[in-house]
Amino acid sequence: MKTIQELEEIRKLTIDRVNQRMDRTTTRVVVGMATCGIAAGARPVLVSIMDTVKEMDLKDVVVAQTGCIGVCRLEPIVEVIKPGEEKVTYIKMTPEKAKRVVKEHVLGGKIVEEYVMHIIDGKVLNDYTVQKD
């Protein structure tokens, strides 16, 4: 049986791990794994991300799962949260797209714009639907 002090330490560590609002030094890659995401193919996307992070030996990257992100028709959805930067939401992901996002965005710092979700005038769009000037 754990002591109150041990339980308090476990609680603190757990809160620190799940609190995304804290100043972090690691990059978080979050995959929507609710039933909508799984039905759309999120599991192979998650595996591709985890494999790529492992292959590239990225020690400062945390890969996590979450429930529904809220736009089921755009699943699988992947969010990249880098320290000191705005969250980037990638939509309609595949294992191949996910691998590219890890290499170019997570490692290289360059957002893969053609997979990104944008909200313009209250409508969810991506580069395939946004008109270029």
Backbone torsions as a table, in degrees:
resi	resn	phi	psi	omega
1	MET	NA	140.2	-177.9
2	LYS	-83.5	149.0	175.4
3	THR	-81.9	165.6	177.3
4	ILE	-59.2	-39.6	-179.7
5	GLN	-65.1	-42.8	178.1
6	GLU	-63.6	-42.0	178.2
7	LEU	-64.4	-38.4	178.3
8	GLU	-64.9	-39.1	177.1
9	GLU	-65.1	-42.7	176.9
10	ILE	-61.9	-44.0	179.3
11	ARG	-59.7	-46.2	-179.3
12	LYS	-62.3	-45.4	178.9
13	LEU	-62.4	-40.3	179.9
14	THR	-66.0	-45.2	178.4
15	ILE	-61.2	-42.0	178.9
16	ASP	-61.3	-37.0	-178.0
17	ARG	-72.1	-36.7	-174.1
18	VAL	-94.3	-13.7	-178.2
19	ASN	-79.4	101.3	-177.1
20	GLN	-76.9	-11.4	-176.7
21	ARG	-84.4	-13.5	179.7
22	MET	-71.8	154.5	174.5
23	ASP	-64.7	119.2	-176.8
24	ARG	-111.8	155.6	174.7
25	THR	-108.8	-5.3	-179.7
26	THR	-109.2	156.1	173.8
27	THR	-87.5	138.6	176.5
28	ARG	-112.0	132.1	173.2
29	VAL	-115.1	116.0	-173.7
30	VAL	-114.0	128.2	-179.4
31	VAL	-111.2	128.6	176.0
32	GLY	-70.5	115.9	-175.0
33	MET	-121.1	31.3	171.6
34	ALA	-73.3	176.4	-178.0
35	THR	-59.2	-33.6	179.0
36	CYS	-64.7	-42.8	179.0
37	GLY	-67.6	-43.4	179.9
38	ILE	-62.8	-43.2	179.5
39	ALA	-63.0	-30.0	-178.8
40	ALA	-86.5	-5.9	177.3
41	GLY	110.2	22.8	-177.4
42	ALA	-67.8	-29.8	-177.2
43	ARG	-62.2	-49.1	176.6
44	PRO	-63.6	-29.7	176.6
45	VAL	-66.0	-46.4	178.3
46	LEU	-59.6	-45.9	179.8
47	VAL	-62.1	-41.7	178.7
48	SER	-61.4	-42.5	179.1
49	ILE	-64.2	-48.5	-179.3
50	MET	-61.1	-42.6	179.1
51	ASP	-64.1	-42.7	-179.0
52	THR	-66.3	-42.9	177.4
53	VAL	-60.4	-41.9	179.6
54	LYS	-67.5	-46.4	179.8
55	GLU	-58.5	-38.4	-177.7
56	MET	-87.6	-0.4	178.0
57	ASP	53.6	48.2	180.0
58	LEU	-85.4	100.5	-175.6
59	LYS	-77.6	-25.5	-175.9
60	ASP	-98.0	26.4	-179.7
61	VAL	-122.3	127.6	176.5
62	VAL	-108.6	125.7	176.1
63	VAL	-102.6	126.6	-176.0
64	ALA	-133.4	162.2	175.9
65	GLN	-111.7	152.1	174.2
66	THR	-140.3	173.7	176.4
67	GLY	-80.0	-148.2	-177.4
68	CYS	-65.8	131.1	178.4
69	ILE	-88.5	-19.1	169.3
70	GLY	117.0	-5.8	179.5
71	VAL	-128.4	73.8	-169.7
72	CYS	-57.3	-33.1	-177.5
73	ARG	-69.0	-11.9	-179.2
74	LEU	-106.3	8.8	179.0
75	GLU	-67.6	157.3	-9.0
76	PRO	-67.5	140.3	-178.6
77	ILE	-114.2	137.5	177.5
78	VAL	-129.0	130.9	176.1
79	GLU	-110.1	136.7	175.8
80	VAL	-114.5	122.0	-178.5
81	ILE	-120.6	105.2	-179.5
82	LYS	-100.9	145.2	-179.6
83	PRO	-55.8	130.0	176.6
84	GLY	76.2	7.1	-178.9
85	GLU	-124.3	161.9	175.0
86	GLU	-69.2	148.4	175.4
87	LYS	-65.6	139.9	177.7
88	VAL	-114.9	128.5	-177.9
89	THR	-109.5	120.0	178.4
90	TYR	-101.5	140.0	-174.9
91	ILE	-123.6	160.5	178.3
92	LYS	50.2	48.3	-174.8
93	MET	-78.1	153.3	172.6
94	THR	-127.7	167.1	176.5
95	PRO	-57.4	-37.5	179.9
96	GLU	-68.3	-43.3	177.7
97	LYS	-63.3	-40.7	-178.9
98	ALA	-61.9	-42.0	178.4
99	LYS	-61.4	-41.6	178.6
100	ARG	-64.3	-41.0	179.1
101	VAL	-62.4	-42.2	178.6
102	VAL	-62.8	-45.9	-177.1
103	LYS	-68.4	-46.9	-173.3
104	GLU	-85.2	-41.6	-175.8
105	HIS	-91.8	-56.5	-176.0
106	VAL	-63.5	-47.9	-179.2
107	LEU	-84.3	-48.7	-172.8
108	GLY	-87.4	-14.4	178.9
109	GLY	80.3	5.2	-178.6
110	LYS	-104.7	117.4	179.5
111	ILE	-66.3	135.7	178.3
112	VAL	-87.7	87.4	-169.9
113	GLU	-56.4	-36.2	-174.5
114	GLU	-68.9	-11.3	178.0
115	TYR	-105.5	-0.7	-172.4
116	VAL	-86.0	142.2	173.9
117	MET	-86.9	133.7	175.2
118	HIS	-121.8	148.6	174.2
119	ILE	-115.3	115.9	-178.9
120	ILE	-126.8	124.3	-177.9
121	ASP	51.0	40.4	177.0
122	GLY	77.3	2.1	179.3
123	LYS	-107.4	138.8	177.5
124	VAL	-83.6	122.1	-178.1
125	LEU	-133.7	162.1	168.6
126	ASN	-130.7	-179.7	-174.5
127	ASP	-62.4	-19.4	177.5
128	TYR	-73.2	-24.1	-177.3
129	THR	-110.0	-13.4	179.5
130	VAL	-82.4	129.3	177.9
131	GLN	-75.8	135.9	177.9
132	LYS	-86.3	144.3	177.0
133	ASP	-78.8	NA	NA
